[in-house]
């Protein structure tokens, strides 16, 4: 495993973190609690020290599973827990809510579910346009001073929003979407993070499974699976992305003796002070982690990757479809 430092936290953070959105079950077609706990223990065995979760992942389910898994065997002290704040929900679904009073209630709920006295990294999940950023930052700073959290992160924030936040509280990490197909952060967020020594936790490095190489034109998604509404998984875009994945897989095998999955994760790790969130629900989904570590993509490889994507993906789209609404856009929300 490769490691880096986040705001002086101990232990050091693994450069591959376990993302637990799918473990929560919601929007991923369900999950098995026993298998999820086994997956977390397997992640530790692979050298993973950073576990990323959120209350909205399964509406509390993911945090509870993470807490249960880390309490077992006294594992809590050997890892970093990263969770989030700022998304509320009703029967209509999640919505943004970064009001200070909500933040101060939500942290206690997360601490209870996670079965811990402190959160290593607390992240604002989405900016809330109905709340001044300085107020949100002030609430986070209060939690830092109180010792309930040990570091502060933001997710899906722009540089302008981070500037406003940093006038009141420090930012130690930024969590944006980033993968071979979704590169919007290269123009602003990545340079900003580099200038201000902010660690990047890249979510979706495998682009909702597209870059695993295991999804085909015949793959079907059931229930509330997010990919049923993801434009990348609908025709005609689906075919374009699958063709790109196939070509990238050939490149990975021919030049690096790796899979497209390893290539995709390594590509994220090659960009600055970054951590890739590896989502898994079953232990076997972690078996290929080592293949993404301790090697580099050379300049020729980077150029070939860009050429392949430009050649096959003619109508590329970003991850904008995932953005949750504000609370005023939903009915029956105070």
Secondary structure by P-SEA (a helix, b strand, c coil): cbbbbccccccccccbbbbcccccccccccccaaaaaaaaaaaaaacccbbbbccccccaaaaaaaaaaaacccccccbbbbbbcccccccccbbbbbcaaaaaaaaaaaaaaaccccccbbbcccccccccaaaaaaaaaaaaaaccccbbbbccccaaaaaaaaacccccbbbcccccccccccccaaaaaaaabbbbbccccccccccccccccccccccccccccccccccaaaaaaaaaaaaaaaaaaacccccaaaaaaaaaaacccbbbbbbbccccccccccccccccccaaaaaaaaaaaaaccccccccccccccccccccccc
